[in-house]
Amino acid sequence: MSDKIIVTGGAGYIGSHTVVELVQAGYEPIIIDNFANAEKSAIHGIQQIVGKEIKLYEGDCNDYSFVRDMLKKEGAIAGIIHFAAYKAVGESVRKPLQYYKNNIGSLLVLLDLMLEFKISKLVFSSSCTVYGQPDELPVTELTPKKPAESPYGNTKQISEEIIEDVVKSPLPIKGIALRYFNPIGAHPSAKIGELPLGVPNNLVPYVTQTASGKLEKITIFGDDYNTIDGTCIRDYIHVVDLARAHVSAIQYLESKNETSLFDLFNVGTGQGNSVLEVIKTFEEVTGLKLNYTIGPRRPGDVEKVYADVSKANRLLHWKTIFTLADALKDAWRWQQTLG
Ligand code: UFG
């Protein structure tokens, strides 16, 4: 059986960490990336960690003939992990067509080519954004989805439905959608990590760039929520733990003989932490003082969300090994390599 796994977006934040974990689990990852939101240095970092060269095809997953030529060249493929997508919530509101075209288009190209090349296993990057503000916490995979609040969120919901429809049909495709909570941190080697474009939107890159002096201060978006300290609660997962879940998902699909199998898994830690807790933990693990102020709420933010991860624990035989403190330490170590 082939050990080759196609990793679209394999130079990106979660993709690059997954490529490392795949190599360490004995697979041969092959990266497709157009470097729209990734840097060539990530490939170099991956190779330094794993100590060997990783095959890279530079191009766009929406480009049918490019992906087809690549698959023709590569021969038997064990599965595809599809990360490549636009991911900025705010931008998706301003540029919905780009988001629908890119995120849905690339999935359709891959599904089509999976049939032609008899590739049966697909792992898809979904998001806890599908739950919106849930009525009950923690959220399980049975928690009802809420109408998407952004075109980005909608592309995740639609993609899950497309995969489910294809799997339910007589077509020989099995699929898993992993619903990510909030990935943070970097590889403990500090050779790969997140490389936000411009000023970061997400909390932890904002924290590390403030600590490094690149940004002047961080604003906490609202302290009047109905939570322990008034700031929003999220489930922050170390990116290496999240990456490991993809390897487990591939192994799970390999262990199942059914030709049509679709499953969804929450991938978080099961623990909710407030924005202030993240900031305090960061200060504790680094010994630094962070310059922060309280500002107004950010439109569209949910008050609190965290995962029930018992399904992934049970069926994928996966559980997290890193703590919030580990993730923040690794995020800071990575930031220091960037200056
Ligand atoms: N926050 C601040 N100040 C900042 C940045 C963030 O207070 O400068 C707060 C936010 O208000 C939120 C928390 O930190 O309470 C986390 O915010 P992030 O932007 O890091 O993450 P989100 O939970 O808003 O978004 C993430 C992903 C999205 C995904 C969403 C699903 O980035 O892709 O989860 O809920 F859609």
Boltz pocket constraint, residues with backbone or C-beta under 6 A from the ligand:
constraints:
  - pocket:
      binder: B
      contacts: [[A, 87], [A, 89], [A, 127], [A, 128], [A, 129], [A, 153], [A, 180], [A, 181], [A, 182], [A, 200], [A, 201], [A, 202], [A, 203], [A, 204], [A, 206], [A, 218], [A, 219], [A, 220], [A, 221], [A, 222], [A, 231], [A, 232], [A, 233], [A, 234], [A, 275], [A, 298], [A, 301], [A, 302]]
      max_distance: 6.0
